[in-house]
Amino acid sequence: MCLFKSSNDYSGPHTLSDPSERRKVERKIKQLKKQLEATTDKQERKRLEDDLFPLRVDLNYVLVRNPIW
């Protein structure tokens, strides 16, 4: 799932090798959470939830692969 328009931007967990990639995923998660809070349409809500899950997986991948401590 490619979330960004440029090929230089985030394009999946295989590119998540530095802290800036972690920030990109965190930002996108935050955006989707805000949209989820604002929407009342069930179909839109389902779509947003479906988009959110892979981002959470990617964030976990980044955190395990590149611990921030």
Backbone as numpy.savetxt, mean C-alpha at the origin, in Angstrom:
# Nx Ny Nz CAx CAy CAz Cx Cy Cz
0.25 -5.91 -8.48 -0.60 -4.74 -8.48 0.29 -3.50 -8.48
0.26 -2.75 -9.54 1.06 -1.53 -9.64 0.22 -0.34 -9.19
0.69 0.36 -8.19 -0.06 1.47 -7.63 0.37 2.83 -8.16
1.54 2.89 -8.74 2.08 4.17 -9.17 2.23 4.18 -10.68
2.15 5.36 -11.27 2.14 5.48 -12.73 3.52 5.29 -13.35
4.54 5.76 -12.71 5.88 5.68 -13.26 6.49 4.32 -12.98
7.25 3.83 -13.94 7.91 2.53 -13.73 9.01 2.64 -12.68
9.44 3.86 -12.37 10.45 4.07 -11.34 9.85 4.03 -9.94
8.54 4.13 -9.85 7.87 4.12 -8.56 7.54 2.70 -8.15
6.88 2.59 -7.04 6.52 1.31 -6.46 5.79 0.41 -7.45
6.24 -0.82 -7.58 5.56 -1.75 -8.48 5.44 -3.15 -7.89
5.52 -3.26 -6.58 5.36 -4.57 -5.94 6.43 -4.83 -4.92
6.30 -5.92 -4.20 7.22 -6.18 -3.10 8.67 -6.41 -3.54
8.89 -6.81 -4.78 10.25 -7.07 -5.22 11.09 -5.79 -5.31
10.46 -4.62 -5.31 11.19 -3.36 -5.39 11.31 -2.66 -4.04
10.80 -3.28 -3.00 10.75 -2.62 -1.69 12.06 -2.82 -0.94
13.08 -2.10 -1.34 14.38 -2.34 -0.75 14.92 -1.18 0.07
14.23 -0.06 0.12 14.73 1.05 0.91 13.59 1.73 1.66
13.92 2.56 2.63 12.88 3.21 3.46 11.89 4.06 2.67
12.30 4.63 1.55 11.36 5.45 0.78 10.21 4.59 0.24
10.49 3.34 -0.08 9.44 2.44 -0.54 8.46 2.15 0.58
8.97 2.01 1.80 8.11 1.79 2.96 7.18 2.98 3.14
7.72 4.17 3.00 6.91 5.37 3.15 5.82 5.46 2.07
6.15 5.05 0.85 5.16 5.07 -0.22 3.99 4.14 0.11
4.30 2.95 0.59 3.25 2.00 0.92 2.43 2.53 2.10
3.11 3.07 3.11 2.39 3.62 4.27 1.45 4.75 3.85
1.91 5.62 2.95 1.08 6.73 2.47 -0.16 6.21 1.74
0.04 5.21 0.89 -1.08 4.66 0.13 -2.09 3.99 1.07
-1.60 3.29 2.09 -2.49 2.67 3.08 -3.30 3.74 3.79
-2.64 4.82 4.17 -3.34 5.91 4.86 -4.42 6.52 3.97
-4.12 6.71 2.70 -5.09 7.26 1.75 -6.31 6.34 1.64
-6.07 5.05 1.50 -7.17 4.11 1.36 -8.01 4.03 2.63
-7.37 4.12 3.78 -8.11 4.10 5.04 -9.03 5.31 5.15
-8.54 6.48 4.74 -9.37 7.69 4.74 -10.56 7.53 3.81
-10.30 6.98 2.63 -11.38 6.77 1.66 -12.40 5.78 2.22
-11.92 4.74 2.90 -12.82 3.76 3.51 -13.72 4.40 4.55
-13.15 5.29 5.35 -13.94 5.97 6.38 -14.99 6.89 5.76
-14.68 7.44 4.61 -15.57 8.43 3.99 -16.67 7.81 3.14
-16.49 6.59 2.69 -17.47 6.01 1.77 -18.57 5.24 2.50
-19.74 5.28 1.88 -20.88 4.51 2.41 -21.35 3.46 1.40
-20.87 3.57 0.17 -21.24 2.64 -0.89 -20.58 1.28 -0.66
-21.37 0.22 -0.63 -20.85 -1.11 -0.32 -19.87 -1.62 -1.38
-20.15 -1.36 -2.64 -19.25 -1.81 -3.70 -17.91 -1.07 -3.64
-17.97 0.23 -3.43 -16.74 1.02 -3.31 -15.94 0.56 -2.10
-16.63 0.30 -1.00 -15.99 -0.16 0.22 -15.26 -1.50 -0.01
-15.93 -2.40 -0.70 -15.34 -3.71 -1.01 -14.09 -3.54 -1.87
-14.18 -2.65 -2.87 -13.04 -2.42 -3.75 -11.85 -1.86 -2.97
-12.12 -0.91 -2.09 -11.06 -0.31 -1.28 -10.44 -1.34 -0.34
-11.27 -2.17 0.27 -10.74 -3.22 1.15 -9.88 -4.21 0.37
-10.32 -4.52 -0.86 -9.53 -5.43 -1.71 -8.20 -4.80 -2.12
-8.17 -3.48 -2.28 -6.93 -2.79 -2.60 -6.02 -2.68 -1.38
-6.61 -2.61 -0.21 -5.84 -2.41 1.02 -5.06 -3.65 1.43
-5.63 -4.81 1.25 -4.98 -6.04 1.71 -3.58 -6.25 1.12
-3.41 -6.17 -0.23 -2.06 -6.37 -0.77 -1.05 -5.33 -0.28
-1.53 -4.13 0.01 -0.62 -3.10 0.54 -0.13 -3.48 1.93
-1.01 -4.03 2.73 -0.60 -4.48 4.06 0.40 -5.62 3.97
0.19 -6.51 3.02 1.14 -7.60 2.79 2.50 -7.02 2.39
2.47 -6.05 1.48 3.72 -5.42 1.04 4.43 -4.72 2.19
3.67 -4.05 3.03 4.27 -3.36 4.18 4.93 -4.37 5.12
4.27 -5.49 5.36 4.87 -6.53 6.19 6.15 -7.06 5.56
6.16 -7.20 4.24 7.34 -7.66 3.53 8.50 -6.68 3.75
8.20 -5.40 3.63 9.22 -4.37 3.81 9.77 -4.41 5.24
8.88 -4.50 6.21 9.30 -4.46 7.60 10.13 -5.67 7.99
9.82 -6.81 7.44 10.58 -8.02 7.74 11.93 -7.99 7.03
11.89 -7.53 5.78 13.10 -7.52 4.97 14.06 -6.39 5.38
13.51 -5.27 5.80 14.32 -4.10 6.16 13.84 -3.56 7.50
14.20 -4.19 8.59 13.72 -3.72 9.90 14.12 -2.26 10.15
13.24 -1.53 10.82 13.50 -0.10 11.05 14.18 0.15 12.39
14.49 -0.87 13.12 15.14 -0.66 14.41 16.62 -0.60 14.31
